[in-house]
């Protein structure tokens, strides 16, 4: 398959690298009740928009991770000699800090650093946060290393909201370019954003690489939806079956539930902040109305005072005129 422009800057030929899943990333065994994915029906406990399930599926099954990376970067399977997670976690282990990061650091072909992150809650800081993560991934040279040895860094964010409301896009890519003539400055830094809420905007190219179907898989709510998607691509099927197996793991389910509770708490906190903001704005508007009312009242008082003063001055003028008529000196 011809390599696309989207992926050309990230691929490093490594024919000697082994093309196989590592032992530590073998998928867990099927549930003990003997029922398989094909027998599943009804709602899915936790889909891959849960960042723990997202991490669990991609970490436990290298084939799924490879398939997702190939889709996103428009690569053929033959172009991926190795794809490894650099920051694995012990799945099911108790997490004391609910805010711990579940983004996945991937090394592609021992050459390109890729950061994958599932972000459902809109914290309003995604642009700054993603740029910071991207720069941290790129800034990994040791003392004495040449700048040419720096590995390209890629950040791929999966958002369930639209980042730029004025220009919505399902799958967007950002690079360093000249703002006048669009000349590319460097391939070293690339940002991708997948808007899971706008699969309706998927282009023909997005569909050719099944990216819209991956997005639909992440958000699937029933096993029936998932089985329909599984029939379209072997990597999607592998992902569906891995979600099913992970859903049967009690510890993984507990960690997913912890994350759901964390995000519920976060949403409650955000709602409180929003209510406080609304209350503050209402108080501010009331204060501004009071200031405006006081200003109007003050202006009216000034007008009344000036009118009264003018009347008094006219009365004085008339009295002085009367005195002058009677022969009295106005200055006396």
Secondary structure, 3 states (H helix, E strand, C coil): CCCCCCCCCCCCCCCCCCCCCCHHHCCCCCCCCCCCHHHCCCECCCCCCCHHHHHHHHHHCHHHHHHHHHHHHCCCHHHCCCEEECCCCCCCCCCCCCCCCCCEEEEECCCEEEEEEEECCCCCCHHHHHHHHHHHHHCCCCCCCCHHHCCCEEEEEEECCCCCHHHCCCEEEEEEECCCCCCEEEEEEEEEEEECCCHHHCCHHHHHCCHHHHHHHHHCCEHHHHHHHHCCCHHHHHHHHHHHHHHCCHHHHHHHHHHHHHHHHHHHHHHHHHHHHHHHHHHHHHHHHHHHHHHHHHHHHHHHHHHHHHHHHHHHHHHHHHHHHCCCCCCC
